[in-house]
Amino acid sequence: MREKLFARLQEIYPELVQFRRDLHMYPELSFQEENTAKKVADKLASFGIEVQTGVGGMGVVGLLRGGKPGKTVALRADFDALPIQDEKEVEYKSRIPGVMHACGHDIHTSGLLGVAQVLSEIRDELPGNVVFLHQFAEELPPGGAKAMVEAGCLEGVDVVYGAHVASDLPVGQVGIGTGHVTAAADGFEIILYGKGGHGAYPHTSIDPIVLGSQVVMNLQQVASRQVDPLKQVVLSVCSFIGGGEAFNVIPDQVRLKGTVRTYDDQVRDAVEASLIRIVEANCQAVGARCEIKYQRGYPATYNDPTETPHVLAEAKKLFGEEGVIHMPPGMGGEDFAYFAQERPATFFMVGGRNPDIQATYPHHHPKFDVDERSMLQTGQLFIGALLAYQERNQEAVVAQS
């Protein structure tokens, strides 16, 4: 069955490329993906798949009922774009000013639709059911995954798999890791209110620039001195805004923005508490005021230690030992984590790098692109993983029936 499905996937590859390029030319931002959702829903419906739209917002869920007893496997792809101007010189360059698919979500969506098409063609032979999770708003917290889960998209689902194209992996390779693979991604904004004044008379002011500098430096102690060195944490201040064009005016406020990345929930809580304590203490020391906004982002994504080794084994069968690498934990954020909190899950990376077509730029870069053949590898591993899962659980399904 596998080889038959893979051959069919190769046959429809030109159609997948065409659909991907249409998405790439007409991208839509998070929570605004009306046309994209409709295109996806129409495509699923054309395969004779049961379709739900508006799931949690813009989410689209397809249900393919197999003709034989089995488990229910969910496959997930996201379809939102980013507020970035496309600077590539290709025929499928974004037609929407200031918006582009700079993270490969068009690849994810098109690849999963390919899987849906080939599986729908052999539904009578297929054990169990397949749920196609087409998710909106991965890029912008609170994201779409949580809302889709709350809307019941995982009801009856036994296991869930997700894929992400990787611009730093060569096309033809896949990366899989067990345990944490992405971090909890939080953001913060700190406004420090001092007292403005003349640069020649700093003693009459409460200088928020000096205060902000102290806060930035003191926050570095959170990771280096307040968290167990065996626990991973990143605390980065990424924006420091204050003052005007005048060289001799002390402003009355500055604004800091940054991010915190963790895996452990206790560390996550402790870092947030430390940040607040440090900022408030620094302000109190000089008579300033502060406003702190700390936003919890996506939780860490955890690959199930029981299921993931089976996906790894299937990947090695498909791509060989040399085509599969261990994926170390990363500090990026991914709201697939919400699916993984609810069901055993595996999230894997699929190589898309190809210098021959200038597909070498990192994610979220204005010239980002990937080798479209990554859709085939994604589809093959999705199919291989779900069939292997059904085969492993066939005996239990027969016993229950």
Disulfide bonds with the S-S distance in Angstrom:
none
